Amino acid sequence: METSENVITDAPALASNPSSANFWKVWSANSFSNLGDGLYQITLPLLATQLTRSPSLIAALGVMASLPWLIFALQAGGIVDRSDRRKVMLWVNGGRLLILFALTLAVMAGVVSLPMLYVAALLLGIGETLVDTALTSIVPSVVAKERLTWANARLTAAQTVTNTFIGPPLAGYLAGLGFAIATGSSTLMYLLAGFALVLMRGTFHISPQNDSPAERRGWRHLTEGLRFLWKDRLIRDLTLFTASMNLFWSGWGALIVLYAVRPGPMGLSEFEYGIFLTAMAVGGLLGSLVCERLQKSLGTRNALVLDFVGTILLVGVPALTTNPWAVGAAAFFAGMGATIWVILVASIRQRLVPGELLGRVYSASRFISWGIGPIGAALAGLVAEVWGIRTMFAIGGVVSIGLLVLFLSLISPRTLKSSE
């Protein structure tokens, strides 16, 4: 595969030990910001349920949160690839801090409304596109290439623990004390993430040698990552499979709060709902810890298959039962499979994509795979409004089985081996 030459502007030399100081500062910033994400991502839907019980209006919150991956992902990649990636994360976390601080004041004043939550979810989602793109793009600059899976596993483990293990029960507990306490705590996490980024040394900007400033600002620059992705069959196919599964994950994520929290059929309290969601986090943490071992013992393709199995269980089991233990077990397996998929696909992409294109290719993949999120959430809301939430889950389970069969027929072990 041909790659264009690139230069790293003022990038610090990698330490002989891949566990460099800069990597652990990135890891710390990732941990704090994801805990902030985990807090607000649970708090906002819980707050919305205090204002409405309409499935479509609740699902609209998920639409707004995921919409930026559809309308802003390509721009985010362009911004990241022509900027210092550390500074992008620093400034965006500062912006998210201000948004949540303003929302905290609105909650305290008793003037919060659904439109306000929609706007906050949209703006925070825009911030997520920038921070996530900058994070995955900076990793090859702070660890050696042969340790990318090692680094991605640790970053994903931290994200899992903070975003989906600590965040949900903590958000449920804090929301029980007061919604302003929950949003204020999320604000604090972004402040700590910014502090970790300030401590990093060097700049992290990779520039192509031949592009002019005008070319770096044009539409061609923004879509270059999308063109690279579409020409690389493996990256394209993995992206499309990610999008297909995310269609049902987004529907599950948009409506599970109505299904699980009283007066929903599972009958959980806000705090119990937070505990319930940690099942997925526990599975995700386990997946990050065993990912390298499973890849070596099962092979990359069989390790990736676990995500399809998890998705089938995630959306299929709630169609069959309202038992929290059964639905929680399904979420556990889904979390494990999804984490393994994320780590392995990220490592494949980082190995195959030139450094100066990494941000744009990553954002292009998210544009496709996460841009479908608002569509999935909206469709789930409509189906649930007309036929009920369990029907939506049943449809997702059946279609996910078909996706597994298609994956096994299209992706060969030899193709994946060539990317290692």
C-alpha positions in Angstrom: 0.0 0.0 0.0 1.4 3.4 -1.0 1.8 6.1 1.6 2.7 9.7 1.1 5.6 11.1 3.0 5.0 13.2 6.1 6.9 15.2 8.6 6.2 15.5 12.3 6.5 19.1 13.3 8.3 19.5 16.7 7.0 16.1 17.8 8.9 14.7 20.8 11.0 11.7 20.2 9.5 8.5 21.5 11.1 7.1 24.6 12.6 3.6 24.3 10.0 2.5 26.7 6.7 2.7 24.9 5.0 3.5 28.2 6.3 7.1 27.9 5.3 10.0 30.2 3.3 11.6 27.4 1.3 8.5 26.8 0.2 8.3 30.5 -0.8 12.0 30.4 -2.9 11.3 27.3 -4.3 8.3 29.2 -5.1 10.5 32.2 -6.8 13.1 30.1 -8.8 10.4 28.4 -9.8 8.9 31.7 -11.1 12.2 33.2 -12.9 13.3 30.0 -14.6 10.0 29.6 -15.7 10.0 33.2 -17.2 13.4 32.4 -18.9 11.9 29.4 -20.2 9.0 31.4 -21.7 11.3 33.9 -23.6 13.6 31.5 -24.6 10.8 29.1 -26.6 9.2 31.9 -27.7 12.4 33.6 -29.2 14.0 30.5 -31.6 11.1 29.7 -32.6 10.8 33.3 -33.3 14.5 33.4 -35.3 14.3 30.2 -37.5 11.6 31.8 -38.5 14.1 34.4 -39.9 16.3 31.6 -41.5 13.7 29.3 -42.3 10.0 28.9 -42.6 10.1 25.1 -40.3 7.5 23.4 -39.8 9.7 20.4 -38.9 12.8 22.5 -36.5 10.8 24.6 -35.0 9.2 21.5 -34.5 12.7 20.1 -31.9 13.3 22.8 -29.9 10.4 21.4 -30.4 11.8 17.9 -28.9 15.1 18.9 -26.0 13.5 20.8 -25.0 11.4 17.8 -25.9 13.9 15.0 -22.4 15.6 15.1 -20.8 12.4 13.7 -23.0 12.8 10.7 -22.8 16.6 10.1 -19.4 17.4 11.6 -17.1 14.3 11.5 -15.3 15.2 8.2 -14.7 18.7 9.4 -13.4 17.4 12.7 -10.9 15.2 10.9 -9.6 18.2 8.8 -9.3 20.3 11.9 -7.3 17.6 13.8 -5.0 16.9 10.9 -4.0 20.5 10.4 -3.7 21.3 14.2 -1.7 20.3 17.2 -3.7 17.3 18.4 -3.0 18.0 22.1 -4.3 21.6 21.8 -7.5 20.4 20.1 -8.3 18.2 23.1 -7.3 21.0 25.5 -9.5 23.7 24.0 -12.5 21.4 23.3 -12.5 20.1 26.9 -12.6 23.7 28.0 -15.6 24.3 25.8 -17.4 21.2 27.2 -16.7 22.5 30.7 -18.4 25.8 29.9 -21.5 24.1 28.4 -22.0 21.8 31.4 -21.4 24.7 33.8 -24.2 26.7 32.0 -26.5 23.7 32.2 -25.8 23.3 35.9 -26.8 26.9 36.5 -30.0 26.3 34.5 -30.8 23.2 36.6 -30.2 25.1 39.8 -32.5 27.9 38.6 -35.2 25.4 37.7 -35.4 26.6 34.1 -34.1 23.5 32.3 -36.2 22.3 29.3 -36.1 19.7 26.6 -34.8 22.1 23.9 -32.1 23.1 26.3 -31.1 19.5 26.7 -31.1 19.0 23.0 -28.8 21.9 22.4 -26.5 20.8 25.1 -26.4 17.2 23.7 -25.6 18.5 20.2 -22.8 20.8 21.4 -21.3 18.2 23.6 -21.5 15.7 20.7 -19.6 18.1 18.5 -16.9 18.3 21.2 -16.8 14.5 21.2 -16.1 14.3 17.5 -13.0 16.5 17.9 -11.6 15.0 21.1 -12.1 11.4 20.0 -10.5 12.1 16.6 -7.6 13.9 18.2 -7.1 11.1 20.7 -6.8 8.3 18.2 -4.6 10.4 16.0 -2.1 11.3 18.7 -1.6 7.7 19.9 1.1 6.8 17.2 3.0 9.9 18.3 3.3 8.8 21.9 3.9 5.0 21.6 6.0 2.8 19.2 4.2 1.3 16.3 4.6 -2.3 17.5 2.8 -1.4 20.8 -0.3 0.2 19.2 -2.6 -2.6 20.3 -1.1 -2.4 23.8 -1.8 1.4 23.9 -5.3 1.1 22.5 -6.2 -1.6 25.0 -5.2 0.6 27.9 -6.9 3.7 26.5 -10.1 1.6 25.9 -9.9 0.0 29.3 -9.7 3.5 30.9 -12.6 4.6 28.8 -14.6 1.6 29.7 -14.0 1.9 33.4 -14.7 5.6 33.6 -17.4 6.0 30.9 -19.5 2.9 31.5 -18.3 1.4 34.8 -17.9 4.3 37.2 -19.9 6.9 35.3 -23.4 5.3 35.2 -23.8 4.3 38.8 -22.1 7.5 40.0 -24.4 9.5 37.7 -27.5 7.7 39.0 -26.4 8.3 42.6 -25.5 12.0 42.0 -28.8 12.5 40.1 -30.6 11.1 43.2 -28.9 13.8 45.3 -29.7 16.5 42.7 -29.2 16.9 39.0 -27.1 20.0 39.4 -24.6 17.9 41.4 -24.4 15.4 38.6 -23.8 18.0 35.9 -21.4 19.9 38.1 -19.4 16.8 38.7 -19.1 16.3 34.9 -17.8 19.9 34.6 -15.0 19.1 37.1 -13.9 16.1 35.1 -13.2 18.2 32.0 -11.2 20.6 34.2 -9.0 17.7 35.4 -8.6 16.4 31.8 -7.4 19.8 30.7 -4.9 19.9 33.5 -3.4 16.5 32.4 -3.1 17.8 28.8 -1.3 21.0 30.0 1.4 18.8 31.5 2.3 17.2 28.1 5.6 18.2 26.5 6.1 19.0 22.8 3.7 19.6 19.9 1.8 16.9 18.1 1.2 18.2 14.5 1.8 16.0 11.4 1.9 17.9 8.2 2.1 16.6 4.6 5.2 18.0 2.8 3.5 19.0 -0.5 0.1 20.4 0.5 -0.3 24.2 0.2 -2.3 26.1 2.9 -5.1 26.6 0.5 -5.3 22.8 -0.1 -5.4 22.2 3.6 -8.4 24.4 3.9 -10.4 23.1 1.0 -13.2 20.5 0.7 -10.7 18.1 -1.0 -8.6 18.2 2.2 -11.7 17.3 4.3 -12.8 14.4 2.0 -9.4 12.9 1.4 -9.8 10.6 4.4 -13.2 9.4 3.1 -11.6 8.7 -0.3 -8.7 6.8 1.3 -11.2 4.8 3.4 -13.3 3.8 0.5 -10.4 2.7 -1.6 -9.0 0.4 1.1 -11.3 -2.6 1.1 -10.6 -3.9 4.6 -11.0 -0.5 6.3 -14.1 0.1 4.2 -15.7 -3.2 5.1 -14.9 -3.0 8.8 -16.4 0.6 8.8 -19.6 -0.6 7.2 -20.0 -3.5 9.6 -19.4 -1.1 12.5 -22.2 1.2 11.1 -24.6 -1.7 10.7 -24.2 -2.8 14.3 -24.3 0.8 15.5 -27.7 1.2 13.9 -29.1 -1.2 16.6 -26.7 0.0 19.4 -28.0 3.5 19.0 -31.6 2.4 19.1 -30.9 0.4 22.3 -29.1 3.3 23.8 -31.8 5.8 23.0 -34.7 3.7 24.5 -33.2 1.4 27.2 -33.8 4.1 29.8 -37.6 4.0 29.2 -37.5 0.2 29.2 -35.5 -0.1 32.3 -36.4 2.7 34.7 -39.7 2.8 36.6 -42.5 2.9 35.4 -40.8 0.9 32.5 -41.2 -2.9 32.4 -37.9 -3.7 34.1 -38.9 -1.5 37.1 -35.4 -0.2 38.1 -34.8 3.0 40.1 -32.3 5.6 38.7 -29.5 4.2 40.9 -30.3 0.6 40.0 -30.3 1.7 36.3 -26.8 3.0 36.7 -25.7 -0.3 38.3 -27.4 -2.2 35.5 -25.4 -0.3 32.9 -22.1 -1.3 34.7 -22.7 -4.8 33.4 -21.7 -3.6 30.0 -18.7 -1.8 31.5 -17.5 -4.9 33.3 -17.7 -6.8 30.0 -15.8 -4.0 28.2 -13.1 -4.0 30.9 -12.7 -7.7 30.5 -12.5 -7.4 26.8 -9.7 -4.8 27.0 -7.7 -7.0 29.3 -8.0 -10.2 27.2 -8.0 -8.6 23.7 -4.4 -9.3 22.8 -4.6 -12.8 24.2 -7.7 -13.6 22.3 -6.3 -12.2 19.1 -3.3 -14.5 19.4 -5.3 -17.6 20.4 -8.4 -17.3 18.3 -7.1 -15.1 15.4 -8.3 -11.6 14.5 -11.4 -12.7 12.7 -12.8 -14.9 15.4 -12.0 -12.3 18.0 -14.0 -9.7 15.9 -16.9 -12.2 15.7 -17.5 -11.8 19.4 -18.9 -8.3 18.7 -21.6 -9.7 16.5 -22.5 -12.2 19.1 -22.7 -9.5 21.7 -24.8 -7.3 19.5 -27.3 -10.1 18.9 -27.6 -10.7 22.6 -27.8 -7.0 23.5 -30.8 -6.2 21.3 -32.3 -9.7 21.2 -32.6 -10.6 24.9 -34.7 -7.6 26.0 -37.2 -8.7 23.3 -37.6 -12.0 25.1 -37.5 -11.0 28.8 -37.7 -8.1 31.2 -35.5 -9.9 33.8 -32.7 -7.4 34.8 -30.2 -10.2 35.3 -30.7 -11.6 31.8 -30.7 -8.2 30.1 -27.6 -7.3 32.2 -25.8 -10.5 31.2 -26.5 -9.7 27.5 -25.1 -6.2 28.1 -22.0 -7.8 29.7 -21.2 -9.9 26.6 -22.0 -7.0 24.3 -19.6 -4.8 26.2 -16.8 -7.4 25.9 -17.3 -7.9 22.2 -17.6 -4.2 21.3 -14.4 -3.4 23.2 -12.4 -6.1 21.4 -13.8 -4.8 18.1 -12.8 -1.2 18.9 -9.3 -2.1 19.9 -8.5 -4.4 17.0 -10.1 -2.1 14.3 -8.3 1.0 15.7 -5.0 -0.8 15.6 -5.6 -2.0 12.0 -6.5 1.5 11.0 -3.4 3.0 12.7 -1.1 0.5 10.9 -2.6 1.0 7.4 -3.2 4.8 7.3 -0.4 7.4 6.8 0.1 9.7 9.9 -1.0 12.9 8.1 -4.3 11.3 7.1 -5.1 9.5 10.3 -7.4 12.1 11.8 -9.4 12.4 8.5 -9.6 8.6 8.0 -10.7 8.1 11.6 -13.3 10.9 11.3 -14.5 9.5 8.0 -15.0 6.1 9.5 -16.9 7.7 12.4 -18.9 9.8 9.9 -20.2 6.5 8.4 -20.3 4.2 11.5 -21.5 6.8 14.1 -23.3 9.1 11.7 -25.9 6.4 11.4 -26.5 6.8 15.1 -29.2 9.5 14.8 -30.9 7.4 12.1 -30.9 4.4 14.4 -32.2 6.4 17.3 -34.9 8.1 15.3 -36.1 4.8 13.7 -36.1 3.1 17.1 -38.2 5.9 18.5 -40.7 5.6 15.7 -40.9 1.8 15.8 -41.3 1.9 19.6 -44.0 4.6 19.3 -46.1 2.5 16.9 -45.4 -1.1 17.8 -43.6 -1.0 21.2 -40.0 -1.1 22.4 -39.8 -4.9 22.5 -40.7 -5.1 18.8 -37.8 -2.8 18.1 -35.5 -5.0 20.0 -36.8 -8.1 18.2 -36.1 -6.6 14.8 -32.6 -5.7 15.9 -31.8 -9.2 17.1 -32.9 -10.9 13.8 -31.0 -8.5 11.6 -27.9 -8.7 13.7 -27.8 -12.5 13.0 -27.8 -11.7 9.3 -24.9 -9.3 9.8 -22.8 -12.1 11.4 -23.4 -14.4 8.5 -22.4 -11.6 6.0 -19.2 -10.9 8.0 -18.1 -14.5 7.9 -18.7 -14.6 4.2 -16.8 -11.4 3.3 -13.9 -11.1 5.7 -11.3 -13.8 5.5 -8.6 -14.6 8.1 -5.9 -14.1 5.4 -7.1 -10.5 4.7 -6.9 -9.6 8.4 -3.5 -11.3 8.8 -2.1 -9.1 6.1 -2.9 -6.0 8.2 -1.0 -7.1 11.3 
